[in-house]
Amino acid sequence: MAGDRAAASDWKAKAVASLDAIADPDDREVIQRDIDSLPL
């Protein structure tokens, strides 16, 4: 985050939006867990 919480939130939203492009449910779950672990 480097102190820029607004930019971090924007990037998190982009990551969430891109989940639909991940075809494999197992892969999508791994990425979702990573996103969920972000301190935002």
C-alpha positions in Angstrom: 0.0 0.0 0.0 2.9 2.3 0.6 0.6 4.7 2.4 -1.8 5.2 -0.5 -4.9 3.6 0.7 -7.1 4.9 -2.1 -4.8 3.5 -4.8 -4.6 0.2 -2.9 -8.4 0.0 -2.7 -8.6 0.7 -6.5 -6.2 -2.1 -7.2 -8.1 -4.5 -4.9 -11.3 -3.7 -6.8 -9.6 -4.4 -10.1 -8.3 -7.7 -8.7 -11.8 -8.7 -7.5 -13.3 -7.7 -10.9 -10.7 -9.9 -12.7 -11.7 -13.1 -10.8 -14.4 -13.9 -13.3 -11.7 -14.3 -15.9 -10.1 -17.2 -14.0 -11.8 -20.3 -15.4 -10.5 -22.9 -12.9 -12.5 -22.7 -9.6 -9.6 -23.9 -7.6 -7.3 -21.3 -9.0 -10.0 -18.6 -8.5 -10.3 -19.7 -4.8 -6.6 -19.3 -4.2 -6.6 -15.8 -5.7 -9.8 -14.9 -3.7 -8.2 -15.9 -0.5 -5.2 -13.7 -1.3 -7.5 -10.8 -2.0 -9.4 -11.4 1.2 -6.2 -11.3 3.2 -5.4 -7.7 2.1 -5.7 -5.3 5.0 -8.2 -3.0 3.4 
